Amino acid sequence: MVARMPSHVLLTQAMQPLKKVLNMTFITSFERNGIKQGREEGAYFTNINTLRTLIKIKLEVLPAWAEAKIEKADVGELQRWIYNVVKAHRVEDVFL
């Protein structure tokens, strides 16, 4: 019985001559999805760090309960809270 190569391996091998001629890098859908996921995770952690920093600058304290709330938040909540920092007078005001 002859073993068959996975289709992604065959595709990668077939693209090698084309890569050389066009001097281009091709990426697979798996790589593209990985890049997208990496960007989304980077944006998520950027929002977390931005919120932490803004609270510390404006309100001078980041209580443990607020830190826990930030860690559990989704992107939408983080973005809303970032905007709330601007008008907040207390840490509690950020999370309204």
C-alpha positions in Angstrom: 0.0 0.0 0.0 1.3 3.4 -1.0 1.1 6.2 1.7 -0.6 9.3 0.5 0.8 12.7 1.4 -1.6 15.2 3.1 -3.0 17.8 0.7 -1.3 20.7 2.5 2.1 19.1 2.0 1.4 18.6 -1.7 0.2 22.2 -2.1 3.3 23.5 -0.3 5.6 21.4 -2.6 3.7 22.6 -5.7 4.0 26.2 -4.7 7.9 26.1 -4.2 8.7 26.8 -7.9 6.2 29.6 -8.1 7.6 31.2 -4.9 11.1 31.3 -6.5 9.8 32.8 -9.7 7.6 35.5 -8.1 10.0 36.0 -5.1 6.9 36.0 -2.8 6.0 34.3 0.4 2.8 32.3 0.4 1.0 31.4 3.6 -1.5 28.7 4.2 -5.0 29.3 5.7 -3.7 27.8 8.9 -0.9 30.3 9.1 -3.3 33.1 8.2 -5.7 32.0 11.0 -2.8 31.9 13.4 -1.7 35.4 12.4 -5.3 36.7 12.9 -5.6 35.0 16.3 -2.2 36.5 17.3 -3.3 40.0 16.4 -6.6 39.6 18.3 -4.8 38.4 21.4 -2.3 41.2 21.1 -5.2 43.8 20.8 -6.9 42.2 23.9 -3.8 42.4 26.0 -3.1 45.9 24.8 -6.6 46.9 26.0 -5.9 45.3 29.4 -2.6 47.2 29.8 -4.1 50.5 28.6 -6.9 50.2 31.1 -4.6 49.4 33.9 -2.3 52.3 33.1 -5.1 54.8 32.7 -6.6 53.9 36.0 -3.3 54.2 37.7 -2.5 57.5 36.1 -5.9 59.1 36.7 -7.0 57.5 39.9 -3.6 56.6 41.4 -4.7 53.2 42.6 -5.7 49.8 41.1 -7.4 47.7 43.7 -7.2 43.9 43.6 -11.0 43.7 43.0 -10.6 45.9 39.9 -7.6 43.9 38.6 -9.7 40.7 38.9 -12.6 42.3 37.0 -10.2 43.5 34.3 -8.7 40.0 33.9 -12.2 38.4 33.4 -13.4 41.1 30.9 -14.0 40.6 27.2 -12.8 43.1 24.6 -16.1 45.1 24.5 -16.0 45.6 28.3 -12.4 46.6 28.2 -13.0 49.2 25.5 -16.0 50.6 27.3 -14.1 50.9 30.6 -11.2 52.6 28.9 -13.6 55.4 27.8 -15.2 55.5 31.3 -11.8 56.3 32.8 -11.9 59.7 31.3 -14.9 60.8 33.3 -14.3 58.7 36.4 -13.7 60.3 39.8 -13.4 56.9 41.6 -12.3 53.4 40.5 -15.9 52.3 40.9 -17.0 54.8 38.2 -14.9 53.0 35.6 -16.9 49.8 35.8 -20.4 51.3 35.6 
